[in-house]
Amino acid sequence: MKTSGPVDQGLRLIPFRGLRYVPERVGSLAAVTSPPYDVVVRPDGLHHLESADPHNIVRLILPQADTARDRHRQAADTLDRWLAEGVIAPDPDPVLYVYEQRNDEILQRGLVGALALSPAAEGIVLPHEDVMDDVVADRAELMRTTGAHLEPLLLTYRGDGGTPTGAGAVIDRTVLREPLLATTTEDGFRHRLWAVTDPSDRREIETDLARHQALIADGHHRWATYLRLQREQTAPGPWDYGLVLLVDTVRHPLQVRAIHRLLRGLPVSRALKTLTGHFRVQRVEGPLPRALDALAEAAAAGNAFLLAGDGGFHLVDRPDPALLARTVRADRPDAWRTLDATVLHSALLDEVWRIPDAPEHIGYIHDTAAAVEQAERLDATAVLMHPVREEVVRDLARQGVTMPRKSTSFGPKPATGLVMRSLALD
């Protein structure tokens, strides 16, 4: 993915003074980190993180109070207190960072910096999913009140491959040095972070990235938040940049997983009754991995979903063509019209089940087992999805076509809490 225009029309990643935990002031770096705010499974995951360490970053990204205003103010006060107490401290100089995530199967390396913001129409940073206005408004108020970017977005670009040059060469040289930090989180991932301080290295990165465009892999709501806050400003400044992790997926391909739906207030029995004449429904054998295999097999032939929540698994596939013709927009490419998420929202949620796409009705859950467990506990319906191929995502993004929100989950995602950005320091 490259732009064809002048060199200054691509990605522009600049150094910043990262805010980082002071290791001596916390139990461990692993204990103060968190997944991104929208991956934390509430309430169990939230309570687990809060109890891991009194300074866990979840107290900043998901503060708990009675009102939204109180939550945001609490996060800002907590950040200020931790800075005053020396729990978190800024690095002495603005730098770019090399960030590595590794487990027994995956090695991912990328660059963390402050990326110049640009609207989608400019074709520099491409979104691929729609966003929810209420989530953007909430994240905007949190960022506005704290004056900080607390977790990097995950963006991807396509390098040249072959012998590493430019940013790839700088990354390869940097990881030979001693890192600023190293920790292993409870999911088994090992994390390391380095500072890129050499001006010639930074120029090499700048020249390379200026030839490329990026796809938002994770963080559409935060990117929309960056743009909203930028529009509020009356003069150029730190709000013109957003905290991101940039990964070259030619060198480090990402995993693409599905994001599942939790339909609160809709028991499985009622969901199944309304599907007659619209979809084929079959009960499939568990346990969960076996049922997911059946979903994958059905998804290879067309739209398919797996319903759970009553102790069993129900494969829903072969939608009625007349239903699709009536409910799915005709002014979009075929690749969009045939997406599972498109069919789910247009045909099932809007037409058959008539469920509003609002937080009180629909939850979005990344973890498959957690979606099933919550549905069973709440007498609700979990709609388990099959992942979309990355090439489909990129092709639609290049066409300027956004997918239904929460259609994909790219990973591994950067751990929240290893490096943050204070806009007051830029």
Residue pairs with C-beta under 8 A, 6 or more apart in sequence:
1 126
1 157
1 158
1 212
1 213
1 214
1 215
1 394
1 398
2 10
2 158
2 211
2 212
2 213
3 9
3 10
3 123
3 124
3 211
3 212
3 213
7 207
7 210
7 211
8 210
9 122
9 124
9 210
10 124
10 209
10 210
10 211
10 212
10 213
11 115
11 116
11 124
11 125
11 157
11 209
11 210
11 212
11 213
11 214
11 246
12 115
12 116
12 206
12 209
12 210
13 96
13 111
13 113
13 114
13 115
13 116
13 205
13 206
13 209
13 244
13 246
14 94
14 96
14 113
14 114
14 115
14 116
14 241
15 93
15 94
15 95
15 96
15 113
15 114
15 196
15 202
16 94
16 95
16 113
16 114
16 241
16 243
16 421
16 425
16 426
17 90
17 91
17 92
17 93
17 94
17 95
17 422
17 425
17 426
18 90
18 91
18 95
18 97
18 112
18 419
18 420
18 421
19 83
19 88
19 89
19 90
19 91
19 148
19 419
19 420
19 421
19 422
19 425
20 88
20 89
20 90
20 91
20 180
20 181
20 418
20 419
20 420
21 29
21 32
21 55
21 87
21 88
21 417
21 418
22 86
22 87
22 88
22 89
23 29
23 181
25 55
25 85
25 86
25 87
26 32
26 53
26 55
26 87
27 52
27 53
28 53
28 183
29 181
29 183
29 417
29 418
30 183
30 184
30 185
30 186
31 52
31 53
31 56
32 52
32 53
32 55
32 56
32 57
32 417
33 56
33 57
33 183
33 185
33 191
33 415
33 416
33 417
33 418
34 40
34 49
34 56
34 57
34 58
34 61
34 415
34 416
34 417
35 45
35 413
35 415
35 416
36 61
36 151
36 218
36 219
36 413
36 414
36 416
37 61
37 62
37 151
37 416
38 221
38 364
39 366
39 413
40 46
40 49
40 58
40 62
41 365
41 366
41 367
41 370
41 374
42 62
46 58
46 62
46 64
49 56
49 58
50 56
50 58
50 59
55 82
55 87
56 417
57 150
57 151
57 416
57 417
59 75
59 78
60 75
60 78
60 79
60 146
60 150
61 75
61 142
61 150
61 151
61 416
63 71
63 72
63 74
63 75
63 78
64 71
64 74
65 71
65 73
65 74
68 138
68 141
69 141
71 142
72 141
72 142
72 144
72 145
72 146
73 145
75 142
75 145
75 146
76 145
76 146
76 147
79 88
79 146
79 148
82 88
83 89
88 420
90 422
90 425
91 195
93 197
94 426
95 195
95 196
95 197
96 111
96 112
96 113
96 195
96 196
96 202
96 205
97 111
97 112
97 113
97 180
97 193
97 194
97 195
97 196
97 419
98 109
98 110
98 111
98 112
98 170
98 171
98 174
98 175
98 193
98 194
98 196
99 109
99 110
99 111
99 112
99 191
99 192
99 193
99 245
99 414
99 418
99 419
100 107
100 108
100 109
100 175
100 190
100 191
100 192
100 193
101 107
101 108
101 109
101 189
101 190
101 191
101 412
101 414
101 415
102 108
102 189
102 190
102 192
103 187
103 188
103 189
103 190
104 188
106 255
106 412
107 252
108 247
108 252
108 254
108 412
109 171
109 175
109 247
109 251
109 252
110 171
110 245
110 246
110 247
110 248
110 252
111 167
111 171
111 196
111 205
111 245
111 246
112 152
112 193
112 243
112 244
112 245
112 246
112 414
112 419
113 243
113 244
113 246
114 238
114 241
114 242
114 243
114 244
114 421
114 426
115 125
115 155
115 214
115 241
115 242
115 243
115 244
115 246
116 240
116 241
117 125
117 226
117 227
117 230
117 240
117 241
117 242
118 124
118 125
119 227
120 126
120 127
120 400
123 213
124 213
124 214
125 155
125 213
125 214
125 215
125 216
125 223
126 213
126 214
126 215
126 216
126 397
126 398
127 216
127 220
127 223
127 224
127 397
127 402
128 215
128 216
128 220
128 393
128 394
128 396
128 397
128 402
128 403
128 407
128 408
129 216
129 220
129 402
129 403
129 404
129 405
129 406
129 407
129 408
130 220
130 402
130 403
130 404
130 405
131 220
131 221
131 224
131 405
132 221
132 357
132 405
134 359
135 221
136 221
136 224
136 225
136 228
139 221
139 222
139 225
140 225
140 228
140 229
142 150
143 149
143 150
143 225
143 229
144 229
147 422
147 423
147 424
148 420
148 421
148 422
148 423
149 226
149 242
149 243
149 420
149 421
149 423
150 416
150 420
151 222
151 243
151 414
151 416
151 417
151 420
152 219
152 243
152 244
152 245
152 414
152 419
153 216
153 218
153 219
153 222
153 223
153 242
153 243
153 244
153 245
154 216
154 217
154 218
154 219
154 244
154 245
154 247
154 254
154 410
154 411
154 413
154 414
155 214
155 215
155 216
155 217
155 219
155 244
155 245
155 246
155 247
156 214
156 215
156 217
156 246
156 247
156 248
156 249
156 254
156 410
157 209
157 212
157 213
157 214
157 215
157 246
157 247
157 248
157 249
158 212
158 248
158 249
158 250
159 166
159 167
159 168
159 212
159 248
159 250
159 251
160 250
161 250
161 251
164 171
164 172
164 251
165 208
166 204
166 205
166 207
166 208
166 209
167 204
167 205
167 208
167 209
167 246
167 248
168 208
168 248
168 251
169 204
170 196
170 201
170 204
170 205
173 201
174 194
174 196
174 201
175 192
175 194
177 194
179 192
179 193
179 194
180 193
180 194
180 195
181 191
181 192
181 193
181 418
182 190
182 191
182 192
182 193
183 190
183 191
183 418
184 190
184 191
185 191
185 415
189 412
189 415
191 415
191 418
193 418
193 419
196 202
196 205
209 246
214 246
215 393
215 394
215 397
216 223
217 247
217 254
217 410
218 409
218 410
218 411
218 413
219 244
220 405
222 242
223 242
226 239
226 242
229 239
230 239
230 240
232 239
233 239
233 240
237 426
238 423
238 424
238 426
239 423
241 426
243 420
243 421
245 414
247 254
249 390
253 390
254 390
254 410
254 411
254 412
255 410
255 411
255 412
256 387
256 388
256 389
256 390
256 393
256 408
256 409
256 410
257 366
257 387
257 408
257 409
257 410
257 411
258 384
258 385
258 386
258 387
258 388
258 408
258 409
259 364
259 365
259 366
259 385
259 406
259 407
259 408
259 409
260 364
260 365
260 366
260 368
260 371
260 382
260 383
260 384
260 385
261 344
261 349
261 362
261 363
261 364
261 365
261 371
261 382
261 383
261 385
262 362
262 363
262 364
262 365
262 371
262 374
262 375
262 378
262 380
262 381
262 382
262 383
263 271
263 349
263 353
263 355
263 361
263 362
263 375
263 380
263 381
263 382
263 383
264 360
264 361
264 362
264 363
264 378
264 380
265 361
265 380
266 353
266 355
266 380
266 381
267 309
267 310
267 379
267 380
267 381
268 307
268 308
268 309
268 310
268 312
268 314
268 375
268 381
269 310
271 307
271 353
271 381
272 281
272 307
272 314
274 352
274 353
275 281
275 316
275 352
277 320
278 319
278 320
278 323
278 347
278 352
279 316
279 317
279 318
279 319
279 320
280 316
280 317
280 318
281 314
281 315
281 316
282 314
282 315
282 317
283 312
283 313
283 314
283 315
284 290
284 291
284 294
284 306
284 313
284 314
284 315
285 291
285 294
285 313
286 312
286 313
288 308
288 313
288 368
288 369
288 372
291 306
291 308
291 313
291 315
292 306
292 368
292 384
294 306
294 313
294 315
295 304
295 305
295 306
295 315
295 384
295 386
296 386
298 304
298 315
298 317
299 317
299 340
299 386
301 317
302 317
302 318
302 319
302 338
303 317
303 319
303 338
303 340
303 343
304 315
304 316
304 317
304 340
304 386
305 315
305 316
305 317
305 340
305 344
305 348
305 383
305 384
305 385
306 313
306 314
306 315
306 316
306 383
306 384
307 313
307 314
307 316
307 381
307 382
307 383
307 384
308 314
308 371
308 372
308 375
308 376
308 381
308 382
308 384
309 372
309 375
309 376
309 378
309 379
309 380
309 381
309 382
310 376
311 376
319 343
319 347
323 347
323 351
323 352
324 337
324 343
324 347
326 351
327 346
327 347
327 350
327 351
328 337
328 342
328 343
328 346
328 347
329 337
329 346
330 337
332 342
332 401
333 396
333 399
333 401
335 392
335 395
335 396
336 342
336 396
336 401
336 403
339 388
339 392
339 403
339 404
339 407
340 385
340 386
340 388
341 385
341 388
341 403
341 404
341 406
341 407
342 403
342 404
344 383
344 385
344 404
345 357
345 404
348 383
349 355
349 357
349 362
355 361
355 362
356 362
363 374
364 406
365 371
365 374
365 382
366 409
368 384
371 382
371 384
372 382
372 384
374 380
374 382
375 381
375 382
387 408
387 409
388 403
388 407
388 408
390 410
393 403
393 407
393 408
396 402
396 403
